[in-house]
Amino acid sequence: MCSAYNVLAVNDDLPIATDLPVHSGKVRSVYWLNAKQSARLIADKGYNVAPDAPLAIMVISDRISAFDCIWHGEGGLQGVQGKGAALNAVANHWFARFREHGLA
C-alpha cells in the first residue's frame, strides 16, 4: 500500500538530523536541527536570521487529541489520514497572510 494512505500515528522517530531529544507531544513533535543542517538551510533558503541560529522542524501527526488524551477509532484507527497535512496547509495559509500584512 502507498504510504500516502497510511495514518501518521508516530512522529518522534523520523530520520531528521538532530543532536537533541525530540519533544514529543500528543499530536506534534519538534526536532531541533543540528548546527550543520540549520546553517545549510539558512544559507540555501536565504532565511532572514543569524547564520548560526538554531532551526527546528515541527511534525504534525494524524492523531486526534482532545481533552488532554489521544483518541482511537474503531478497528484500531489511530488518526485521520491527511489530518496533519491539512493542519499544516491551514497554518501555512495564515502565516502567509500575516507576512503580507507585516504582522510576522
C-alpha positions in Angstrom: 0.0 0.0 0.0 1.2 3.5 -0.8 2.5 5.3 2.3 0.3 8.3 1.4 -2.7 6.3 2.5 -1.3 5.4 5.9 -2.0 7.3 9.1 1.0 9.1 10.6 0.5 8.0 14.2 4.1 8.1 15.4 6.1 11.2 14.6 9.0 11.2 17.0 11.2 8.6 15.2 11.8 10.3 11.8 15.3 10.4 10.3 15.9 14.1 11.0 19.4 15.3 11.8 19.2 16.4 15.4 21.6 16.3 18.4 18.9 17.0 21.0 16.0 14.9 22.3 12.8 15.2 20.3 10.0 17.0 22.1 7.1 14.6 21.5 3.6 15.9 22.3 0.2 14.3 21.8 -0.1 15.5 18.2 3.1 17.4 17.4 6.8 16.6 17.7 9.6 19.2 17.5 13.1 18.3 16.2 15.9 20.9 16.7 18.2 20.6 13.8 21.9 20.2 14.4 24.1 23.2 13.7 25.3 22.0 10.3 21.8 21.4 9.0 20.5 24.7 10.4 23.3 26.6 8.8 22.7 24.8 5.5 19.0 25.6 5.4 19.6 29.3 6.4 22.1 29.7 3.5 20.1 27.6 1.0 16.7 29.3 1.7 18.0 32.8 2.5 16.3 32.9 5.8 16.5 36.4 7.4 18.0 35.1 10.7 21.5 34.9 12.1 23.7 32.4 10.2 24.2 30.4 13.4 20.5 30.4 14.5 19.2 27.0 15.6 16.2 25.9 13.4 13.5 23.4 14.4 11.1 21.3 12.4 7.6 20.6 13.7 5.9 17.4 12.5 2.2 17.2 13.0 0.7 13.7 13.1 -2.7 12.5 12.0 -3.6 11.6 15.6 -6.7 13.0 17.2 -6.3 14.7 20.6 -9.0 16.2 22.8 -9.4 16.8 26.5 -5.7 16.0 27.1 -5.8 12.5 25.7 -5.3 10.8 22.3 -8.4 9.3 20.8 -8.5 6.0 18.9 -11.2 5.0 16.4 -12.9 1.7 15.8 -10.9 -1.1 14.2 -7.6 0.3 15.7 -7.8 3.6 13.8 -5.1 5.9 15.3 -5.9 9.0 13.4 -7.4 10.6 10.3 -5.5 10.2 7.0 -4.1 13.6 5.9 -5.1 15.5 9.1 -1.5 16.6 9.8 -1.1 17.8 6.2 -4.4 19.7 6.3 -3.4 21.4 9.6 0.0 22.4 8.0 -1.8 23.8 4.9 -4.1 25.9 7.0 -1.2 27.2 9.2 0.8 28.0 6.0 -2.1 30.0 4.6 -2.4 32.1 7.7 1.4 32.6 8.1 1.4 33.9 4.5 -1.5 36.3 5.2 0.3 37.6 8.4 3.5 38.1 6.3 1.6 40.0 3.6 0.3 42.4 6.2 3.6 42.9 8.0 2.4 41.1 11.1 5.1 38.4 11.1 
